[in-house]
Amino acid sequence: MRGFTLLEMIVVLVVASLIAAVVVPSFQPAIGGMQLRSAAQDVASALRHVRGLALATGREQTFFLNVTHHWYRVSGRKKPYSLPGSVKLDLFTADQEQTEDGQGGAIRFYPDGSATGGRVTLSAGARKFKVDVNWLTGNIAIRNDDRDDA
C-alpha cells in the first residue's frame, strides 16, 4: 500500500491555493450585486410592512431611514435594521419628513394606504436599484436602474 509523500501533498496545496487566488476575486462583483439586490428587497419589504401596519391599525405609521449610518427603523419597533455599508443610500422624501442634520428621513403611511411618497435609491458602483413609494396609492415598486438619470 502506497501513500502520498510530503512533497506531493505540498504541491497539491500550492496548486489549490493558486486556483483559489485566481477564482475567488472573480466572484466579488457577483457577491456585491447580490448584497445590493438583497438590500433593495429588504427596504421594499420593510416599506410594505409599514403600509400594512397603517392599514391594519388605522393609524399613521412611519419608515425611517438613516442614510449616513446605513440602518432603518419601522413604526412600533425600536430595533434598527442594518444595511450593508458597501451600499450607497439616498432618500428622496417630503421636506417635512427629512431630518435637520441631513442624515435621513421618513416615509409616512396613512390609514387609507396612501403615503407621503418618496424614493430610496441603493447603489454600488454602476448598479442601482430604486425603491419607489407612490404617494397616492402607497404602492411600493423596485426598479433596477443601472443607467444614469439624464
N, C-alpha and C positions, 0 to 999 in steps of 0.2 A: 504494500500500500504506500503510495507516494503522496506527500503533502506539498504545500507551496513553500518556497523559500522566502526568506525575509526580503530579498531583493525583488522578487516577483510581486509581493504584496505592496512594497513601496512604489513600484512602477504603476500598479493599478490605481493606488491612491492619488498619485500625481496626475495621471490621465483623467481620473474622475474629477479632481479639483479644477483642472484646466477646462473641462467641459462645463462644469458648473459656473466658472468665472465668465464664460462666453454666453451661456444660455440665460442665466438669471437676470442680467441687466436688460435683456430684450423683453422681459415681462413687466418692467417698471411702468411703461406707458399704459399698458392694459390695466394694471392694478390701480393707477391713478384715475383712469377713466371709470373703473367700477366704483371707486370711492366717490367720485363726483356724481355719478348716476344714483348711487345709494343715498347720498346726502340730499339730492333733489327729491327723491321719493320719500325720504324721511320728513322733510319740510312739508311736502304736499299732504302726507298722511296726517301730520300734526294739525295743519290748517283744516282739513276735513273733520278731524276730531273736534276741534273748537267750534266749527259751524254746527256740527251735530249736537254739541252741548247747548248751544244757543237755542236751537230748535226744540230740544228736549226739555230744557229748564224754563224756557220762556223769558230768559234774561240775557243781557249783553254778555258776551264772552270775548276774551282777547288772546291773541297770539303775539308774544313779544319776542323780538329777535335782537340780539346784541351782535352787531357785525364786527366789532373790534375783538371781542373775546371768543367768538365762534360758539355761541350757545343760544338756545331759545327756551321759552317757558310758555306753558299754556295755562289758561284760567283754572283756578281750583287746585293747582299743584305748585308747590314751592320749589320742587326739584328742577334745576336747569338741565336740559339735554344738550350734550355737546355735539359739535360738528367738526369734521377734520380740519386741522389748522392749515392744510395744504390747499384748501378750497377758499377762494376769494368770494366774499359775500357782499352784496349790495341790496339795499332795501329802498323801494320807492313806495311811499305811502302818503296819506294826507298830512299836511303840515302840523296839525294839532296832535297827531299821533307820534311825531318824531321827538326824540329826547333832545334836551337843550344842549347836551355835550356832543351830539352828533354820533354817539356810539350805537344807536339803533332806533327802534321804534316799534309800533304795534299795528296790527291789522285787527280791527274790531268787527265782530259779527253780531247781528241783531236777531231778535226772536223770530222774525219773519224769514230768516235765511239770508237776507241781504248783508252787505258789508261796507266798510269804508273803502274797500278795494285796495289794490296795490300789486306789487311785483317783488318777488325775491329772486335775484339773479345769483347763480352759483357758477363760478368759472375756475378753470385750472388750465393754464396755457391757452391754447386756441379753442378748447372745448368750453361750451357754455350751455347751461340749462336755465330756463326762465320758468318760474312758478307764478302763474297769474291768478289773481283773485278778482272776479268780476264784481263790481260794486253793486249792481242791480240784483243779480241772482245769487251771488255768493259762491258760484261755482269755481272750482279750482282746476286748473289745467297746467300740465307740464309740457314745455316746448324745448326740443333740442335745437339750439340756435348757435351753430358753430361759425356763423359768419358775423361780421360787424354790422351794427345798425347804421345804415347810411341814408 
